[in-house]
């Protein structure tokens, strides 16, 4: 123990200030409300609002450039032909580019320019997401790259296995997804699974239970539904509800039926309990991360690049799959039919406008932002419930499904749809009483 103590002391001197300073700056930008111009919100939101206010005219063209890059990238990189799913989604991205050109240059059918259609998608989702994801990536770099995730991961090891049936190291995936992104979480999960550190069952639980959208996307939902004044309440309730729902779904088919088998060809590396005091192990893990961290400039550049890549992947999908979802919701009964699955629950929970809530919940399977658009004029309790459901349900076709299918994790699209249904129903049941209690 003395050696461990000495190790902590000698290794903490050169760079551990980064653990405290950078992690604190990242946490401040995402979680501390600040009042500016009589509006209380987090700093990240204030920055994006400032840019939208003073650079509004140029933003549609910036968004169109990102959409253009995102629609041609799969064909330049060759990823479009990796699988049938990739081909379909690459095709949808091209459609997103066409829709973007029509909206920015004001050409196309009249229904596209209805305020609740194209203009709403462009101004309320595409532009804010196109700004929030790359700018948020700068501060996420500070939050996730200097040992805080690893420190939390070691401390959470004792509860991960009993509650979520996953190793303690999966706590890092869970937190990385919530404060980083689902793509970051899935990237970590797939890599660790192929290394033999997760079984197929553990990887499936983590991919469908923890890899939700990040805080930056939650900001967009909260802004759309005018919930930024209660941002911290919304964030923490969503985090807790999401993890409670995951703790339940691991005991239900199909997740419980997955086999505890390691990736073919990998060397199984089951997790071992840390020696000595857990806090010391957590500190050592944090120090390892700080010692291996790239320079500040490299870290910021890498994360901004990743943020832009994510924005390139998402924006075309919002304008294609998102628009398709809105058209189906507006002009066809498809989501009304799907909403009847959830209507018995929304009615029994005595939510205002139960059919609207059910329809909004169903709409999330297409794109996680769409449910918020449907309830923007509804009661506060409805907006809060749908804001949580849109995140906690995790699985949606415009981004998460193709990401999961492109990994080595052995989970099918029908299984993903069943898990989505389970998650929506459980979230409605859990969050509604909480919403009535706190609002």
N, C-alpha and C positions, 0 to 999 in steps of 0.2 A: 504493500500500500504506500510505503514511503517512496518507492520508486515511481509509482503512479503519481503521487503528489508532486514529486520533483519534476516529473514529465509535464504536468499541468503548468507548473510555475515557469519552467524554462521556455516552453513552447507558447505560452500565452503572451509573452512580452512584446514580440515584434509587431504582430498584426491583429491581435484580438480586439483592438479598438474598432476595427471594421465591423465585427459581430454586433457590437453595441450601437455604433453610430449609424451605419448604413441600414441595419435592420430597423432601428428606431425611425429613421427618415422614411423608409418604405411604409412602415406601419402608420406613421403620421399622415402620409399622403392618402392612404386608403381608409383609415378608420377614425380619424379625429375630425369632428365637424367644426368648421370655421365659418363665422358670419362675415359675408362680404356683400356690399350693396344691399343690405337688409335681407340677404338670403343665406340661410344656414345650410351648408353642405360640406362634403369633403373637398380637399384642395384639388384633386384630380378633376372633379366636376366643374369647379370654378375655372380651371385652366381651359377646359374644352369650351365652356360657355363664353369665355373671353375671346377665344379664337373664332367661334361661330358669330359673335357679335361684330368683330372688326374685320373678318375676312370672309364674310358670308357669300359675297358674289363669286369668289374664286373656288369655293368648296365643291360645288357640283362638278366642276372640271377636274379637281383633284380626285374626287370619288370615281369619276369616269376613267381616269388614268389607272387607278388601282384596279378597277373592274376589268379594264383592257388587259393589264398585266396578268391578272388572275385567270382570265379566260383563255389566254394563249399559253400560259405556263405548262399546263398538262401536256400540250402537244409538243412544245419545245423540249421539255424534259423527258418525254416518252412515257410518263406515268399513266396517260389515258388508256393505254393498251394492257395495263397490268391485269385487269380483271373486267368482267362484264359490268360490275358496279362502278368501277372507275370510268368506263366508257360512257355509261348513262349520265353520271354526274359531270363529266367533262362536257357532254352535249348540253346539259342544263346551264353550265357556266357561259357557253356561247349565247344561249338564249338570254341570259342575264345581261350580257354585253349589248345585245340588240335592244332590249328594254331600256337599258341605261342611256343609250344614244338617243332613243326616241324621247325619253323624259327630259334630258338635258337640252336637246335642241328643239323640243316642243313640236314633234311630229308624231302622228299616230292616231289611232281610233279615240273617239271622245270618251268612251268608258274608262280608258287607261288614265285619263286626266281628272277623273272624279276625285275630289279631295281625299276620300277614304281609300283610294287605290294607289296609283303610282306616286303622286306627290307625297302621300303619307309615308310610303316605304322609303322614298329618297330622303326626305327631310327629317323624319323621326327615327329612322333606323340606319340607313346606309351611311349618311354623313356622320352622325354621332359615333357609330361603330368604327368607321374609317379613321376617325380621330382618336377615339378612346383606346383602341387596341395598340397602336404604335406608341402613343404617349404613355399609356399605362404600362407598356413594356419597360420603359425607362425606370419606373419606380418599382416594378416587379423585380427588375434586376437587383435592386438593393434589398428587396424583401426575401428573395429566394436563393441568393448566391453566396451568402456569407454565414452559413452555418445554422440559421434559425430553424429551418425545416428539419435538419438532421438532429438538432438538439431536442425539438419537440417530438420527433419520431422515436427516439430512444426512451423518452419519458412516458410515451403512450404505449409502449410495448406490452405492459401487463394487462391492458384492457382490450387490445385488438383481437387476440385469439379467442377469448371467452365470448365476446360480444359479436364480432363480425366474422369469425372463423378464418381470419387472415393473419399472417405474421406481423410482428411489430413494425418491421421495415415498411409495411404498406401504409403506415400512418403518414410517411413522407409523400407517397402517391396521393393520398387523400387531401392533405394540406396543399400540395403542389397544384392540384386541380382547382381547389377553391380559390387560392390566391394567385395562381398562375393561369392555367388553361386546361381544358380537357385534353387537348392535343399533347401538351406537356406531360400530363398524367398518363395518357395512353402510351406515349413514347417510353416513359420510364417503365410502365407495367410490361410492355412487350419485350423490352430489353432484359428486364430482370427475369421474366418467364423463360426466355430463350437461354439465359445463363444458368437455369436450373435452380433458381432461388424461389420461384413460385410454382405451385402445381397448376394444372389446367383449371381446377375449380377455384383456386385462390385468384388466378388471373381474371376469370370470368366475373367473380364477385367484385373485384376492384374496378374493372372496366365499366360495369353496369351500375355500380353502387357509389363510386367515389369520383369518377371522371366527369364531373358536371362542369357547366360553364363557369368562368372565373368571375371575380369581383368586378372586373371592368364591364362584362356583359350585364351583370346584375345592376350596375349603375344605369345602363341604358333602360332596362325594364323599370327601375325606380323613377327615372326621369320621365318616362312615357306616362306613368301612372301617378305622377306627382307625389311620390313617396320619399323624396330626398330629405324632407324635414325629419323623417324618422328612419334614416338610413341604417344606423347601427342596430336598431331593433329588428328591422327587416333582414339585415345580413345574418345576425346571430340566430334568429328564429329559423331562417332558411337552412343554415348550416346544421342546427340541431335536428330539425325535422328530416332533412335529407339523410342524416346518419341513422336516425331511428328507423326510417323506412327501410334502409339497407339492412339493418340488424334483423328486421322481420323477413325480408325477401330471401335471405340466405337459408331460411328454413322451409321455403316453399319451392315446389317444382316450377321452373326447370333448374334453378341454381343448385338446389340440394342434390340433383341427380348427376351433376358433373363429377367426373372421376378425379381423385387426388393423384393424378399421374403427371410426371415431369415431361418437359418438352423432349421429343425424340432426338437422341444424339447429345443431349446436354448431360452435364455431371450434376446429379442432385445435390443441392447445398441447403439442407434444412436449417432454419434459424437456430442459433444457440443463444442461451441466456447469457447476458453480459456478466463478466467476473467483477467482483467488488461492488462498490456503491454505484447505483444507477446514475446519479447526478454527475459523478466523475466520468463515467462512460459517455454520457451525453455531451459533457464539456469537451472530451477528447474528440468525439465525432465532429463537433462544431469546429474545433481547431484544425482537424484534418481538412475540412471543407475550405476554411479560410486560407490555409497554406497552399491549397491547390487552385484557389480562385484566380482567374485571369486578372490582368491589370484593369483598373477602373474603366478606362476608355474602351478596352476590348470587350469588357462585360456589357457596357451600355450599347456599343455597336452591334454585338451579337444579338442582344435582346430586342433592339429596335428592328433589326433585320428579320428576326423571328416574328415580331409583331406585324411587320408589313406583309410577310408571307402568309400569316394567318388572316389578315384583312383581305389579301388577294384571294384566298380560298373561300372566304365567307361572303364578301359583298356580292359577287355574281350570283351566288346561291340564294341570297335574300331576294334579289330582283327576279329570279326565275321561280324557284320552289316557293318562296314567300308570296309572290304574286299569284302563282297557281293556287296556293292555299286560300288567299283572299278571294279569288274569283270563284272557287268552289264553295266558299262560305257564303258569298254574296248572291250567287246566281244558281246554285244547285242545293239539293237537300242532303248532300253527302255527309257533311259534318253534323247536321241535325240528326241523321240516322246514327252516326257514330256517338253523338252526344247522348243518345238514349241509354247507352251502356252506363253512363255516369249519372244520369238524371235521378234514379232512385236514391243515390247517395246525397246529391246536392239538395233534393227535396227533403229527405229525412233529416239532414243537418240544418234545415230551416234557413238556408241562405237566401238572401233577396235574389230575385230573378233566377231561380234554380235551373231553368232550361238554358239561359244564356251562359251561366257558369259551366254547365255540362258541355255545351258546344265549344266554349273557349278552351276547356280542358282537353277536348278531343283535337282541337286545332294544333296543339303543341306537337303532335307527331310529325307534322310537316316542317315546322320551324319554330324554335322556342320563343321568338319574339311575337308571334302572331296572337297568342291568347291575350296579351296585354292590349293589343289594338282593338280587340272586340269589347273590352270592358272599360275603356278609357273614360266613359261617361257614367259609370256605375257607382254604387255606394262604396264607401271606403273599405268596408269589410270584404266586399267582393274583390276589389282591386288588390288588397293585401293577400287574400287567399290565392288568387290567380297568379300574382307575382311569385309566390312561394312554389306553387304547383309547376309553373313553367321552368323553374330551376331544378326542383327536386325530382321531376319525372325523368330527367337526364337524357333520355333517348329521343332524338329527332333526326329526320331524314336529310335535312339540308347540310349537316356537318358531322354529327357524332356517329351516325350509322356507317357512312363510308370510311370514317377513321377506324372504327372497330373492325369492320370487315377487312380492311387492308392490313391488319396485324395478323400474327400467327395464332392468336387466341381462338380456340375451336368453338365458336358460337355462331349460330345461324340467324338470318334475318327474322324468320318466324319466332324464334326464341326471344329475340330482342323486342318484338312487338308484344309478346305476352308479358315480358318483364315491364315494359312501358305501361301496359294496362294495370298491372299490379301496383306499380309505383304511384300512378295518378290516383287510384282509389284510396290507397293507404294515406297518401299525402292529404287528400281532401278530409279524410276522417280525423287525422291528427291535427292539422293546422286550423281547422274551423273553430274548435273550442278555444284554441290559443288566441285566434284573432278576436273572437268575441270578448275574451278576458282582458286583452291589453288595449283594445281600441275604444 
